[in-house]
Amino acid sequence: MENESLESLSFRAELTLDPFVIPLGGRYPIFFFGIAIYLFAVFCNLTLLTLIIVKRNLHKPMYFILFSLPLNDLIGITAMLPKVLSDIVTETNKVYYPLCVLQAFLLHMYGGGILFILAAMSFDRYAAICMPLRYSSIMTPRVVICIVSLVWGLDFVLIVSLFSLQTRLPRCKSVIMNVFCDNPSLLKLTCGNTTVNNIIGLFNTAVMQAVSVSVQMFSYIKILITCMVSQRSEAKTKAINTCVAQLVIIIIFQIVGTFTILSHRFKNVSADLQKIMGMLIFLVPPLLNPLVYGLYTREIRNTLLTILKRSRVSE
């Protein structure tokens, strides 16, 4: 009886992930390629975080809000990629249930975080471009702290409410049909009625999308109107430059997200391709977001170039 109970406990505690089908000799090249991607993303995002922390000229509301974006990107790519690469090279494909829940929680926090952060950044640009004379009185340190707290707090509450519903359902399966853990995969392990979970999941997704899209649409429409009305070409150019980076990031996120959703709607798409498409949402934004901001945000670009020039001179 003791052996049976121990086996039952082990069955419930340890889960099996569905691995990639990788040809012989391909594991290590894929592993090292993945490590290179991960290190590059970490380096770029840490560079952006460090610049915002260290450089006083970047101690502005816009960049304090922007600080959340590379931080969120690091959470997303770190929660997913190292585990996937480890499973590829070791061929273990095992994960303990609590760690699986933690990974899924962090990945969902990352997804919701992007939406809320982009909404906060668009509101900041709206205040800066449409109300330039009142900007400093609107975006006070207290308001910025409230905005950042609201972004992370609302994201946290919605994701906790989603995952807390899992505790009421018994688990009767131990195979995750993916290379990483997420809420839908965890839900498929249960053998109870998941109607409430599905409704709350759809509701939370709708809230995130509605809040993010409505704030961004309001902000960018107002910005567009202001640019059209403004007679100063310099003001128009500045407005466009400050918004381009955010719009590019929004487009990247929506395109990757759309491809990910579509890959699961077509039956002729291979399982491995679906897994890769599912991973892209956690890979592409963390890789491109810091590069986009480095290229399109003049103040960040000039600050980085100044540091590089000084380091060359000192050598």
Secondary structure, DSSP 8 states (H G I E B T S, - for coil): -HHHHHHHHHHHHEEEE------TT-HHHHHHHHHHHHHHHHHHHHHHHHHHHH-GGG-SHHHHHHTHHHHHHHHHHHHHHHHHHHHHHH---EEEHHHHHHHHHHHHHHHHHHHHHHHHHHHHHHHHHHSTTTHHHHS-HHHHHHHHHHHHHHHHHHHHHHHHGGGGS-B---EESSSS--HHHHHTTB-S--HHHHHHHHHHHHHHHHHHHHHHHHHHHHHHHHHHH---HHHHHHHHHHHHHHHHHHHHHHHHHHHHHHHTT-TTS-HHHHHHHHHHHHHHHHHHHHHHHHHH-HHHHHHHHHHHHHHHHH-
